[in-house]
Amino acid sequence: MRVIAGKYRSRNLQSLPGNETRPTYDRLKETLFNVLQSAGAIEGASFLDLYAGTGSVGIEALSRGAERVVFVESNRKAANLIRSNLTSLDVNEGASVLQEEAASALPMLMKSGEQFDVVFLDPPYALAGEYGRSLRLLGSGSLLKPNAIVIAEHDKRFEPGDDHAPLARYRRLEQGDSALSFYRLT
């Protein structure tokens, strides 16, 4: 696994052995960031990487010009791996790792006054209920800036839903067995 473009281009990232995390594949990550960059959504952005796994998506955002990234990952080994990946890239500021379940991290971030331009969520595919729960929490709170983009990575055969009022899906892209659903506040 590697960083595709930007400041840390071609740098390798560590991954956990086994099936504890499912990294976003390079082609899908490239598609995601092409869409975000064409929308002008990365440079200087505040980015939330929810269910961060190895942190590869959030690290890609930092590499491509995001001002800061908050990584949320409940698995202790994965959270430590994100910290290790950040250290290997000499990322000393603009990144923080919360080892928390998303359901508790989102209210904590709201209470602290955090707001994000981009939110990427990629729960384990087996936890299908996490999509709706996270999208509802994101839409009902104060975490999203007015023109924020929320992206959910999911199995292409799974339907996370078009409407999680006030979040509504405006685009869906498929690549291989995965899909990206893009949401905005209505």
Secondary structure, 3 states (H helix, E strand, C coil): CECCCCCCCCCECCCCCCCCCCCCCHHHHHHHHHHHHHCCCCCCCEEEEECCCCCHHHHHHHHCCCCEEEEECCCHHHHHHHHHHHHHCCCCCCEEEECCCHHHHHHHHHHCCCCEEEEEECCCCCCCHHHHHHHHHHHHCCCEEEEEEEEEEEECCCCCCCEECCEEEEEEEEECCEEEEEEEEC
